Amino acid sequence: MLPNGYYPKGVFIFIKNNYSAGMNTLSKLPIDMTRQRGLTLILTKDQARTSITELIATLVSSSPLFVIAASEWLPAFELTRTLRKRTPHIKQILDRLRTARTSTCYRLLDTLVNIPPNGEPILVLDFLHTFYDPDVPLRVRLYKLRECCRHLKCLAFYRPIIVMTQEMQTEDYEKFSPALLSVADKTLTLESEPKQSKQPALL
């Protein structure tokens, strides 16, 4: 057993600190969650596209950001418009943003596996989306999910990770969500936002 307060060099000790908190807006997300190592899970009641756009704008305004979309949607015009309200340096800020779309659970896992330990914060959108694909055998989806969660947890030892997924009253959600909940250091719930018109996809 290690003496109190002593941690060997190069070893990170994380204390499990799961909690749930309701939020009306992602602007209330504590700023230290985007600067400190660990995995923050945000559950949404709906697609939360306006809130996600605001979150991306906030994060990329202060540091580089890697956004992984497990669905086809990423903000485009709305992100630019949101940034324009905050700064005239739109291009410089957008140059900090890296994105990847992972339309299948296979591609999602491949993307996570190939991310190096050190680097910018990572935001994963619609995380469970690809695991709902009925064309992929259930046992394969469950295996890929466990592997994705394992890699997310490993990455969270070295950089901030924020994962977002929509709560759903479905059998699939009940089947897949426990694995994700089990690896989160913090779990937040975002309340429903007013309905907005659809945003164009990021080309």
Backbone bond lengths (Angstrom), bond angles and torsions (degrees), N, CA, C in turn:
res aa  C-N    CA-C-N  psi(-1)  N-CA   C-N-CA  omega(-1)  CA-C   N-CA-C  phi
1 M - - - 1.469 - - 1.526 109.47 -
2 L 1.344 115.83 140.05 1.453 119.91 -178.38 1.519 110.67 -79.72
3 P 1.333 117.50 144.93 1.462 120.03 175.27 1.521 109.88 -60.77
4 N 1.335 116.26 151.18 1.461 120.69 179.24 1.519 110.88 -56.98
5 G 1.333 115.64 131.13 1.454 120.55 176.71 1.515 114.41 81.95
6 Y 1.361 118.02 -0.35 1.469 119.73 -179.00 1.519 110.21 -106.24
7 Y 1.329 117.16 125.16 1.451 122.91 175.42 1.515 108.26 -128.44
8 P 1.330 119.02 126.23 1.465 120.93 -179.87 1.521 111.02 -57.35
9 K 1.330 116.71 147.58 1.453 121.52 179.76 1.520 110.24 -58.83
10 G 1.350 115.87 133.63 1.450 120.88 178.15 1.513 113.94 87.92
11 V 1.343 117.67 -2.11 1.458 120.67 179.23 1.522 109.00 -106.24
12 F 1.338 116.41 128.66 1.455 120.80 179.10 1.524 108.91 -103.15
13 I 1.318 115.48 127.92 1.456 120.69 179.05 1.530 108.27 -106.87
14 F 1.339 116.57 119.96 1.464 120.80 178.78 1.520 109.21 -113.52
15 I 1.315 115.36 132.42 1.460 120.44 175.26 1.511 108.02 -96.22
16 K 1.320 116.92 128.75 1.461 120.75 -179.67 1.515 108.99 -64.05
17 N 1.322 116.20 127.05 1.466 120.06 -174.05 1.522 110.36 -140.09
18 N 1.331 116.91 55.46 1.447 120.55 -179.84 1.518 110.53 -70.36
19 Y 1.311 115.99 134.26 1.452 120.03 171.03 1.514 108.15 -154.24
20 S 1.298 116.59 163.11 1.451 121.30 -179.92 1.509 109.32 -122.80
21 A 1.316 116.26 136.86 1.455 120.64 178.78 1.507 109.13 -143.30
22 G 1.312 117.07 137.50 1.447 120.85 178.48 1.517 110.35 -84.80
23 M 1.339 116.58 143.89 1.461 121.29 178.04 1.519 108.35 -135.84
24 N 1.331 116.01 145.69 1.450 120.78 173.23 1.515 111.49 -89.72
25 T 1.320 116.63 -22.42 1.454 121.28 -178.59 1.523 109.95 -151.83
26 L 1.331 115.80 147.77 1.458 120.04 179.40 1.513 112.30 -72.24
27 S 1.321 117.45 -10.15 1.463 119.10 175.94 1.524 110.98 -65.74
28 K 1.345 116.79 -16.51 1.457 120.75 177.92 1.523 112.49 -86.53
29 L 1.337 115.95 -0.87 1.457 119.36 178.51 1.519 109.37 -61.24
30 P 1.323 117.88 121.90 1.466 119.47 -179.05 1.519 111.40 -55.49
31 I 1.328 116.50 131.35 1.454 121.39 -173.65 1.524 111.95 -62.79
32 D 1.340 118.17 -26.99 1.460 118.84 -178.40 1.525 111.93 -68.19
33 M 1.344 117.32 -20.40 1.460 119.89 178.11 1.521 111.39 -69.12
34 T 1.307 117.93 -19.45 1.460 121.64 178.40 1.518 111.64 -97.50
35 R 1.324 117.72 -0.41 1.472 121.01 -177.89 1.520 112.43 -120.89
36 Q 1.317 117.69 -18.35 1.450 120.68 -177.07 1.516 110.16 -107.75
37 R 1.323 115.30 149.87 1.457 120.01 177.26 1.516 110.69 -61.74
38 G 1.321 116.15 150.95 1.451 121.18 178.85 1.514 111.04 135.48
39 L 1.319 115.77 166.25 1.457 121.88 -177.20 1.525 109.57 -112.38
40 T 1.316 116.48 115.36 1.458 122.75 176.74 1.524 108.58 -104.36
41 L 1.315 116.65 124.55 1.467 122.42 178.08 1.518 108.86 -102.88
42 I 1.328 116.38 128.62 1.460 121.48 176.71 1.520 108.33 -116.52
43 L 1.319 116.05 117.45 1.463 122.39 177.36 1.525 108.61 -94.83
44 T 1.313 117.08 132.70 1.458 121.13 -179.84 1.523 110.02 -113.48
45 K 1.333 115.35 153.62 1.456 120.74 178.66 1.530 111.33 -86.00
46 D 1.351 115.94 -20.20 1.455 121.70 -179.69 1.525 107.84 -144.43
47 Q 1.320 117.76 -164.07 1.466 119.47 -178.12 1.526 112.93 -70.14
48 A 1.324 116.94 -23.52 1.478 122.61 172.19 1.529 113.08 54.47
49 R 1.314 117.18 39.35 1.464 119.54 -173.34 1.522 113.07 -68.67
50 T 1.317 117.36 -37.12 1.459 119.16 177.05 1.523 110.67 -64.29
51 S 1.325 116.48 -44.46 1.469 121.01 179.38 1.519 111.78 -64.36
52 I 1.332 116.56 -39.01 1.466 120.32 179.20 1.529 110.23 -65.72
53 T 1.334 116.51 -41.50 1.466 120.19 178.00 1.523 110.87 -60.30
54 E 1.324 116.08 -43.67 1.468 120.45 178.46 1.519 110.37 -63.60
55 L 1.312 117.75 -40.23 1.465 121.16 -179.74 1.526 110.91 -64.33
56 I 1.328 117.01 -46.08 1.461 120.28 179.19 1.527 110.38 -60.90
57 A 1.321 116.56 -43.20 1.468 120.60 178.94 1.521 111.04 -60.31
58 T 1.320 116.80 -42.30 1.462 121.17 -179.96 1.525 111.13 -65.37
59 L 1.326 116.43 -46.17 1.460 120.38 -176.70 1.524 112.01 -67.12
60 V 1.330 116.41 -46.70 1.460 119.28 -175.38 1.529 111.65 -74.17
61 S 1.315 117.35 -16.63 1.472 120.45 175.89 1.519 111.78 -71.30
62 S 1.337 116.32 -22.93 1.464 119.45 -176.14 1.521 113.94 -108.84
63 S 1.346 117.72 -18.17 1.462 119.66 -178.57 1.520 109.95 -166.52
64 P 1.340 117.25 165.59 1.465 119.45 172.85 1.528 110.15 -59.20
65 L 1.326 116.57 155.08 1.463 121.47 -175.94 1.518 109.08 -148.97
66 F 1.330 115.53 138.71 1.466 122.27 174.51 1.521 107.64 -112.24
67 V 1.334 116.79 116.77 1.459 121.87 -179.86 1.525 109.21 -107.53
68 I 1.321 115.90 124.74 1.468 121.97 176.69 1.520 107.88 -110.41
69 A 1.323 116.63 120.95 1.465 121.28 179.53 1.521 109.09 -104.06
70 A 1.326 116.34 117.92 1.459 120.31 178.25 1.522 111.60 -82.17
71 S 1.331 116.83 -6.62 1.456 122.07 171.86 1.527 107.64 -115.73
72 E 1.330 116.97 -173.07 1.456 120.13 -178.39 1.523 112.93 -83.11
73 W 1.327 117.68 -10.26 1.460 119.70 -171.71 1.524 112.92 -89.84
74 L 1.333 114.36 132.58 1.462 123.70 166.54 1.535 106.71 -141.29
75 P 1.328 118.22 144.94 1.465 119.29 -178.78 1.529 111.48 -71.66
76 A 1.330 115.90 142.05 1.465 120.28 179.34 1.513 109.72 -124.83
77 F 1.310 117.07 -87.89 1.459 120.91 -177.84 1.521 111.94 -56.22
78 E 1.335 116.92 -42.82 1.464 120.35 -176.98 1.523 111.27 -65.19
79 L 1.335 117.70 -34.73 1.461 120.31 177.93 1.529 110.12 -66.04
80 T 1.329 116.29 -45.44 1.460 120.10 178.37 1.529 110.73 -61.71
81 R 1.331 116.23 -42.82 1.465 119.86 -179.89 1.522 111.08 -64.95
82 T 1.323 116.53 -40.43 1.462 120.20 178.72 1.524 111.27 -63.95
83 L 1.327 116.89 -42.40 1.466 120.57 179.01 1.520 111.51 -67.25
84 R 1.334 116.44 -36.00 1.466 119.82 -179.03 1.528 111.46 -61.85
85 K 1.317 117.10 -28.82 1.465 120.96 177.91 1.525 111.46 -71.72
86 R 1.344 116.23 -18.74 1.463 120.27 -173.65 1.527 113.92 -105.29
87 T 1.339 116.36 -29.23 1.464 118.78 -173.08 1.526 110.42 -157.76
88 P 1.330 117.56 151.54 1.459 120.12 173.54 1.535 112.59 -83.88
89 H 1.335 116.73 -9.46 1.467 121.22 -174.31 1.532 110.73 -92.23
90 I 1.308 116.54 60.27 1.463 121.55 -174.24 1.533 111.55 -64.59
91 K 1.330 116.67 -49.63 1.467 119.49 -175.52 1.518 111.75 -63.15
92 Q 1.323 117.22 -42.94 1.468 119.76 -179.96 1.524 111.14 -60.34
93 I 1.306 116.77 -39.08 1.459 119.96 -179.33 1.520 110.99 -72.13
94 L 1.332 117.47 -44.25 1.462 119.82 179.88 1.519 112.18 -64.86
95 D 1.337 117.38 -25.39 1.462 120.32 176.53 1.526 111.93 -66.33
96 R 1.330 116.92 -17.76 1.477 120.24 177.68 1.533 112.13 -81.01
97 L 1.332 115.87 -12.19 1.466 120.55 -171.86 1.520 111.29 -94.27
98 R 1.328 116.24 123.37 1.464 122.26 171.17 1.518 107.90 -110.13
99 T 1.328 116.69 141.77 1.463 119.75 -179.95 1.524 110.35 -133.67
100 A 1.329 114.61 155.71 1.467 121.14 174.36 1.520 108.00 -148.64
101 R 1.320 116.00 137.80 1.457 121.19 174.16 1.523 108.61 -104.34
102 T 1.309 116.43 136.01 1.469 121.00 -178.80 1.520 107.46 -129.86
103 S 1.299 116.95 90.08 1.463 121.55 -170.29 1.524 114.45 -77.92
104 T 1.327 117.59 -7.46 1.468 121.45 177.25 1.522 109.23 -133.57
105 C 1.315 116.18 161.35 1.467 119.18 178.34 1.523 111.03 -66.91
106 Y 1.338 117.41 -26.00 1.464 120.93 176.21 1.534 110.23 -65.30
107 R 1.328 115.30 -46.72 1.468 119.56 -178.89 1.525 111.28 -69.10
108 L 1.324 116.65 -34.73 1.458 119.32 177.81 1.523 110.43 -62.33
109 L 1.316 116.61 -46.37 1.461 119.61 179.21 1.528 110.85 -64.46
110 D 1.327 117.69 -44.09 1.468 120.42 178.58 1.528 111.23 -58.01
111 T 1.325 116.22 -40.80 1.469 120.03 179.58 1.512 111.00 -63.32
112 L 1.320 116.99 -46.36 1.467 120.60 -178.89 1.522 111.63 -65.68
113 V 1.316 116.60 -40.02 1.465 120.65 -178.83 1.524 111.01 -61.76
114 N 1.333 116.93 -33.68 1.467 121.00 -174.34 1.521 113.84 -92.66
115 I 1.319 118.53 7.37 1.457 121.26 175.90 1.526 109.05 -85.14
116 P 1.328 118.60 126.31 1.473 119.87 177.87 1.523 110.95 -69.11
117 P 1.319 117.25 157.86 1.473 120.01 -176.42 1.523 113.75 -59.60
118 N 1.317 117.34 -44.67 1.458 120.30 -174.55 1.516 110.74 -97.55
119 G 1.327 115.37 144.64 1.454 118.86 178.91 1.513 111.67 157.46
120 E 1.336 115.56 -162.20 1.451 121.87 -176.15 1.521 111.96 -72.71
121 P 1.335 117.97 165.01 1.466 120.87 173.22 1.530 110.36 -58.75
122 I 1.322 115.66 151.76 1.466 122.03 179.72 1.524 109.16 -118.98
123 L 1.319 115.46 133.62 1.462 122.20 174.29 1.519 107.73 -118.74
124 V 1.324 117.42 120.82 1.464 122.36 179.32 1.524 108.40 -108.02
125 L 1.323 116.38 122.37 1.460 121.93 -178.19 1.530 111.00 -101.55
126 D 1.337 115.82 144.27 1.481 122.00 175.29 1.531 111.41 52.09
127 F 1.322 116.23 45.60 1.467 120.72 -169.52 1.526 113.33 -53.18
128 L 1.322 118.74 -44.60 1.462 120.93 -174.36 1.525 113.79 -79.97
129 H 1.318 117.05 -6.31 1.464 121.16 -172.66 1.527 112.93 -53.77
130 T 1.316 117.36 -47.77 1.466 119.91 -174.42 1.525 112.87 -69.97
131 F 1.314 117.01 -19.57 1.471 119.86 -177.58 1.530 112.33 -82.79
132 Y 1.324 116.97 -2.70 1.457 120.90 177.87 1.530 112.55 -90.20
133 D 1.318 117.57 0.51 1.465 122.14 -175.91 1.536 110.80 -70.44
134 P 1.327 118.76 111.08 1.473 120.56 -177.26 1.529 113.28 -71.24
135 D 1.336 117.35 -13.00 1.466 119.65 179.02 1.530 112.29 -75.52
136 V 1.321 115.91 -14.32 1.466 120.66 176.63 1.528 107.94 -99.17
137 P 1.344 117.99 129.66 1.468 119.63 -179.67 1.530 112.17 -54.09
138 L 1.316 116.04 143.35 1.461 120.94 -176.15 1.529 111.84 -57.54
139 R 1.316 117.40 -43.35 1.470 119.79 -178.02 1.534 110.78 -62.34
140 V 1.328 116.86 -33.96 1.459 120.82 178.08 1.526 109.68 -69.54
141 R 1.333 116.77 -44.09 1.462 120.33 179.54 1.528 111.15 -61.73
142 L 1.310 116.78 -41.62 1.463 119.85 179.47 1.524 111.17 -65.46
143 Y 1.330 116.02 -40.37 1.469 119.59 178.61 1.532 110.58 -64.83
144 K 1.343 116.38 -46.48 1.466 120.11 179.46 1.525 111.05 -62.05
145 L 1.318 116.51 -37.83 1.464 120.75 178.27 1.519 110.97 -62.20
146 R 1.321 116.70 -47.66 1.472 119.89 179.31 1.523 111.09 -60.72
147 E 1.325 116.79 -40.99 1.459 120.38 179.47 1.526 111.31 -67.15
148 C 1.326 116.99 -40.89 1.465 120.17 177.38 1.522 110.89 -61.27
149 C 1.321 115.93 -44.19 1.466 120.14 179.72 1.523 110.84 -64.01
150 R 1.333 116.67 -38.15 1.469 120.35 179.36 1.527 110.48 -64.10
151 H 1.334 116.61 -43.07 1.461 119.52 -179.82 1.525 111.33 -69.67
152 L 1.327 117.51 -36.74 1.464 119.53 175.74 1.525 110.79 -60.53
153 K 1.322 115.97 -42.98 1.459 120.04 -179.27 1.524 110.93 -65.02
154 C 1.320 116.58 -38.96 1.472 119.47 177.39 1.523 110.92 -64.38
155 L 1.330 116.73 -44.47 1.464 120.29 178.96 1.520 111.32 -62.62
156 A 1.328 116.63 -32.61 1.468 120.99 -177.53 1.525 112.58 -69.84
157 F 1.322 117.82 -11.48 1.467 120.03 173.78 1.524 111.16 -73.86
158 Y 1.332 116.45 -18.78 1.456 120.73 -172.82 1.519 114.54 -118.31
159 R 1.325 118.12 -22.39 1.463 120.66 -177.58 1.522 110.80 -150.36
160 P 1.334 117.16 160.99 1.470 119.57 177.92 1.530 110.57 -70.11
161 I 1.323 115.80 134.10 1.458 122.39 177.37 1.528 108.31 -125.12
162 I 1.329 116.83 127.28 1.458 121.68 172.82 1.523 107.41 -118.52
163 V 1.313 116.67 124.39 1.463 122.08 179.80 1.524 108.15 -116.96
164 M 1.325 115.50 131.76 1.461 120.03 178.75 1.525 109.64 -119.90
165 T 1.321 115.21 140.97 1.463 119.86 174.76 1.521 108.54 -153.51
166 Q 1.321 115.99 153.52 1.453 120.56 -176.95 1.516 110.81 -91.40
167 E 1.328 116.41 129.82 1.461 120.74 173.63 1.522 109.04 -68.46
168 M 1.320 116.36 137.45 1.462 120.86 -178.73 1.517 109.92 -139.62
169 Q 1.307 115.59 144.56 1.463 120.86 177.54 1.526 109.00 -90.25
170 T 1.324 115.29 64.19 1.461 120.52 -178.42 1.520 109.91 -132.22
171 E 1.318 114.58 161.03 1.466 119.91 178.77 1.518 110.91 -65.47
172 D 1.345 116.32 -38.66 1.464 119.67 179.77 1.526 111.63 -62.23
173 Y 1.333 116.57 -43.53 1.467 119.23 -179.78 1.528 110.10 -61.82
174 E 1.315 116.56 -43.33 1.466 120.15 179.27 1.523 111.29 -63.38
175 K 1.307 115.47 -27.87 1.466 120.57 -177.61 1.533 111.86 -79.20
176 F 1.348 116.44 -37.83 1.457 120.62 -171.54 1.530 114.09 -100.29
177 S 1.311 117.92 -25.65 1.470 119.64 -173.85 1.529 114.81 -66.41
178 P 1.353 120.28 -33.17 1.473 118.09 -178.45 1.522 114.09 -57.71
179 A 1.330 118.07 -37.27 1.473 120.42 -180.00 1.521 110.59 -62.41
180 L 1.328 116.89 -40.48 1.460 120.73 179.86 1.522 111.26 -70.82
181 L 1.313 116.33 -43.47 1.466 120.34 178.90 1.520 111.42 -60.41
182 S 1.321 116.90 -32.97 1.466 120.69 -174.87 1.520 113.47 -70.14
183 V 1.345 117.92 -22.43 1.466 119.62 -177.61 1.527 112.92 -100.50
184 A 1.334 117.09 -3.85 1.463 120.10 -177.71 1.523 110.85 -77.04
185 D 1.329 116.32 136.33 1.456 121.09 172.72 1.519 110.88 -81.19
186 K 1.334 115.98 -32.85 1.457 121.83 177.00 1.528 107.79 -138.96
187 T 1.315 116.50 140.72 1.458 121.38 178.33 1.518 109.12 -125.46
188 L 1.333 116.09 123.09 1.456 122.44 179.38 1.518 109.37 -118.76
189 T 1.316 116.35 151.88 1.459 121.64 177.06 1.516 109.24 -118.57
190 L 1.332 115.66 126.42 1.461 121.46 179.20 1.520 109.03 -98.32
191 E 1.320 116.60 126.33 1.460 120.59 -179.90 1.528 110.25 -69.14
192 S 1.322 116.35 162.69 1.465 121.55 -179.44 1.521 110.44 -62.07
193 E 1.338 115.56 145.74 1.457 120.45 177.04 1.530 108.97 -108.91
194 P 1.324 118.23 159.25 1.468 120.63 177.37 1.520 110.52 -58.72
195 K 1.319 116.56 145.63 1.457 120.63 -178.69 1.512 110.30 -65.43
196 Q 1.348 114.67 137.69 1.463 121.22 -179.44 1.525 108.70 -123.31
197 S 1.321 115.95 157.61 1.464 119.71 174.25 1.515 109.33 -68.06
198 K 1.327 116.26 154.15 1.460 121.26 -176.51 1.523 111.28 -64.47
199 Q 1.341 115.49 141.03 1.453 120.91 177.09 1.517 109.63 -95.72
200 P 1.327 117.53 149.21 1.467 119.43 176.01 1.510 110.85 -67.57
201 A 1.310 115.81 150.97 1.473 120.46 179.62 1.507 109.65 -74.15
202 L 1.341 115.68 154.47 1.463 121.87 176.40 1.518 108.83 -77.13
203 L 1.318 116.26 121.96 1.467 119.78 -176.60 1.512 110.71 -84.15
